[in-house]
């Protein structure tokens, strides 16, 4: 950050908006997503497709409607996202054994390998986005945000 950017940041940090949690989390989200997209682009992913692939690689069966809820996207956006990942050979849709009307999204072996590479990329982007925080502060922030996002059993 050069001197003029630092001066602008100092001035803006004193406005009331700069103390609102929603504003601050959106700013961090935008900066982090921009950096993640930049870093993921060479391996053919974006933050949204990475998130869907990450869920498909988890040990928890993930249904398309779970992705709608978790990623807070319109169902048609999730369908398009999964179509894109499926066309790339990264995921497949399987019938949900508990509800034949639903589809479970599972990663393919190729998807798991790409996810492993992407995870290294996103971890690096996360460290850069949160470079102003110590490891302990990042862990505390992660724990607090999980408590807000997933208010059960934490």
HUHU-V581969 format. One record per pair of residues at least 4 apart in sequence whose ideal C-beta (glycine too) atoms are under 7 Angstrom apart, sorted by the first residue. I is the first residue (numbers start at 1). J is the second residue. If there is no record, write none. Layout:
I & J
I & J
This chain:
1 & 5
1 & 6
1 & 9
2 & 6
3 & 7
4 & 8
5 & 9
6 & 10
7 & 11
8 & 12
9 & 13
12 & 18
13 & 18
14 & 18
17 & 23
20 & 24
21 & 25
22 & 26
23 & 27
24 & 28
25 & 29
26 & 30
27 & 31
28 & 32
28 & 129
29 & 33
30 & 34
31 & 35
31 & 129
32 & 36
32 & 125
32 & 126
32 & 129
33 & 37
33 & 47
34 & 38
35 & 39
35 & 125
35 & 128
35 & 129
36 & 40
36 & 47
36 & 122
36 & 125
37 & 41
37 & 46
37 & 47
39 & 121
39 & 124
39 & 125
40 & 45
40 & 46
40 & 47
40 & 50
40 & 118
40 & 121
43 & 114
43 & 117
43 & 118
43 & 121
44 & 88
45 & 49
45 & 50
45 & 53
45 & 118
46 & 50
47 & 51
48 & 52
48 & 71
48 & 81
49 & 53
49 & 81
49 & 84
49 & 85
50 & 54
50 & 118
50 & 122
51 & 55
51 & 71
52 & 56
52 & 67
52 & 81
52 & 82
52 & 85
53 & 57
53 & 85
53 & 90
53 & 91
53 & 107
53 & 111
53 & 115
54 & 58
54 & 115
55 & 62
55 & 67
55 & 70
56 & 62
56 & 91
56 & 105
56 & 106
56 & 107
56 & 111
57 & 107
57 & 111
57 & 112
57 & 115
58 & 62
61 & 104
62 & 66
62 & 67
62 & 104
62 & 105
63 & 96
63 & 102
63 & 103
63 & 104
64 & 68
64 & 78
64 & 82
64 & 103
64 & 105
65 & 69
65 & 102
66 & 70
67 & 71
67 & 78
67 & 105
68 & 73
68 & 75
68 & 78
73 & 77
73 & 78
75 & 79
76 & 80
77 & 81
78 & 82
79 & 83
80 & 84
81 & 85
82 & 86
82 & 91
82 & 93
82 & 105
83 & 87
84 & 88
85 & 90
85 & 91
86 & 91
86 & 92
86 & 93
89 & 108
89 & 110
90 & 107
90 & 108
90 & 110
90 & 111
90 & 114
91 & 105
91 & 106
91 & 107
91 & 108
91 & 111
92 & 106
92 & 108
93 & 103
93 & 105
94 & 103
94 & 104
94 & 106
95 & 100
95 & 103
96 & 100
96 & 102
96 & 103
96 & 104
107 & 111
107 & 112
107 & 115
109 & 113
110 & 114
111 & 115
112 & 116
113 & 117
114 & 118
115 & 119
117 & 121
118 & 122
119 & 123
120 & 124
121 & 125
122 & 126
123 & 127
124 & 128
125 & 129
126 & 130
127 & 131
130 & 138
133 & 137
133 & 138
133 & 141
135 & 139
136 & 140
137 & 141
138 & 142
139 & 143
140 & 144
141 & 145
142 & 146
143 & 147
144 & 148
145 & 149
146 & 150
146 & 154
147 & 151
147 & 154
150 & 154
